[in-house]
Amino acid sequence: MVKTIWLLTHPTEFNKPSNTGHLVAASINDGSTSSAIDVRVVAWSRVYQEPELLNALKEPSLLVFPSEQALELDVAKPEVDLTAFSNLLIIDATWQLARKIYNQSPYLHSLPSIKLVGAEPSRYLLRRNQLQTGWCTAEIAIILLRLLQYPVSAETLATEFLAFNQRNK
């Protein structure tokens, strides 16, 4: 059973008003939903790896990132049992920085990874020059929460994301 969603966050994201990672952590960790999942946010560094994250990755863990070896997971009919993993890891950054984080983090290469497909197009409005087929961190978390059968947590986050996304259209 998934215990933790890890957000491996690029340091520049912490001060960006358009970052949705903080929204995920605040929504899920606030205790108002019945989700048994914890969200942990760790800053990525090329030279320093967070010991708590590395220790957690010793348990069954899954990276949500479209690496070359990633298995496609159709969200409409998933064939991967996400509950088989203790940890889900999302890279919280722009797509350009997410690729950089992945490429410069060998410990991520050994993790099984999935590429989400089949969901509705991204509705994220606050950043330009992003992949047309990609989603922001909050949208990925919403998809994962739905797949993990946490509909209340997913809808709470979806509602908060909608309000967040509309603020600076």
C-alpha atoms as one frame of an Amber mdcrd trajectory, in Angstrom:
protein
   0.000   0.000   0.000   1.315   3.425  -0.930   2.344   5.292   2.181   4.124
   8.303   0.741   4.104  10.474  -2.337   7.508  12.119  -2.628   7.906  15.397
  -4.485  11.516  15.748  -5.585  11.479  19.495  -6.089  13.948  21.617  -8.000
  15.154  24.415  -5.673  13.922  27.167  -8.006  10.358  25.857  -7.648  10.046
  26.772  -3.974   9.702  30.486  -4.729   7.645  30.295  -7.929   4.028  31.359
  -7.502   3.112  28.986 -10.331   4.429  25.859  -8.556   1.708  23.333  -7.731
   3.803  20.995  -5.563   3.120  23.031  -2.442  -0.598  22.764  -3.236  -0.346
  18.957  -3.277   1.481  18.815   0.044  -0.846  21.279   1.767  -4.015  19.629
   0.466  -3.103  16.059   1.346  -1.223  16.712   4.575  -3.814  19.011   6.138
  -5.726  16.119   7.715  -9.128  17.099   6.349  -9.396  14.056   4.071  -9.300
  10.384   4.927  -6.233   9.700   2.799  -3.660   7.474   4.456  -0.985   8.927
   2.190   1.622  11.380   3.343   3.287  13.857   0.979   6.936  14.632   1.540
   8.682  17.447  -0.283  12.461  17.262  -0.665  14.733  19.662  -2.476  16.732
  18.125  -5.297  20.457  18.687  -5.457  22.979  17.317  -7.901  25.547  16.793
  -5.147  23.436  16.022  -2.082  20.823  13.303  -1.910  18.307  13.497   0.907
  19.049  10.517   3.209  15.386  10.138   4.199  14.389   9.789   0.537  17.213
   7.366  -0.272  16.227   5.252   2.733  12.567   5.249   1.664  13.553   4.161
  -1.844  14.844   0.890  -0.379  11.159  -0.071  -0.094   9.189  -0.786  -3.286
   9.062   2.574  -5.052   7.794   3.853  -8.375   8.895   6.919 -10.303   6.205
   8.785 -12.241   8.304  10.096 -15.119   8.308   9.383 -18.858  11.815   7.937
 -19.036  12.778   5.824 -22.038  12.202   2.601 -20.088   8.963   3.794 -18.468
   5.952   1.555 -18.719   2.888   3.316 -20.107   0.009   3.387 -17.656  -3.336
   4.108 -19.274  -5.306   5.872 -16.556  -8.597   4.675 -18.061  -7.611   1.019
 -17.662  -4.485   0.769 -15.529  -2.535  -2.471 -15.736  -0.073  -1.585 -12.989
  -1.084  -2.094  -9.381   0.102   1.095  -7.715  -0.709  -0.349  -4.298   2.261
  -2.712  -4.710   4.545   0.259  -4.023   5.260   1.960  -0.710   6.458   5.166
  -2.354   5.495   7.114  -5.448   8.007   9.701  -6.596   7.108  12.745  -8.713
   9.720  15.176 -10.010   8.343  18.617  -9.211   9.799  21.011 -11.786   9.278
  22.321 -15.295   9.630  19.598 -17.916  13.035  20.935 -18.911  14.280  20.850
 -15.309  12.601  17.491 -14.651  14.659  15.944 -17.469  17.785  17.533 -15.993
  16.978  16.154 -12.538  16.374  12.696 -13.955  19.533  12.717 -16.072  21.710
  13.947 -13.197  20.292  11.565 -10.577  21.541   7.998 -11.161  19.577   6.721
  -8.154  16.372   7.482 -10.099  17.444   5.351 -13.079  17.208   2.134 -11.086
  13.587   2.761 -10.088  10.756   1.299 -12.125   8.942   4.163 -13.818   5.601
   4.830 -15.408   4.419   7.289 -18.005   0.780   8.292 -17.520  -1.317   8.299
 -20.690  -4.991   8.506 -21.523  -5.998  11.287 -19.148  -7.621  14.491 -20.291
  -5.226  17.189 -21.535  -3.565  19.419 -18.987  -5.611  22.376 -17.826  -2.655
  24.137 -16.279  -2.630  27.774 -17.394   0.113  29.427 -15.378   3.195  28.365
 -17.343   4.045  28.537 -21.002   6.384  26.423 -23.148   5.489  23.177 -21.432
   4.848  19.809 -23.046   1.389  19.638 -24.575   0.976  16.071 -23.342   2.380
  16.705 -19.872   0.641  17.563 -16.648   1.702  19.712 -13.735   2.529  18.166
 -10.379  -0.971  18.738  -8.964  -2.626  17.098 -11.979  -0.351  14.057 -11.657
  -1.160  13.793  -7.942  -4.901  13.999  -8.692  -4.585  11.166 -11.224  -2.590
   9.043  -8.764  -5.044   9.649  -5.904  -7.930   8.569  -8.129  -6.071   5.427
  -9.212  -5.293   4.648  -5.553  -9.005   4.920  -4.677  -8.784   8.118  -2.612
 -11.629  10.005  -4.320 -12.173  12.534  -1.520  -8.483  13.502  -1.476  -8.421
  13.639  -5.279 -11.488  15.876  -5.470 -10.268  18.149  -2.662  -6.974  18.635
  -4.495  -8.795  19.066  -7.837 -10.978  21.813  -6.353  -7.966  23.595  -4.857
  -6.056  23.231  -8.121  -8.945  24.717 -10.104  -9.019  27.795  -7.858  -5.209
  28.073  -7.942  -5.141  27.722 -11.724  -7.743  30.465 -12.266  -6.074  33.115
 -10.141  -3.665  34.557 -12.736  -5.174  33.592 -16.049
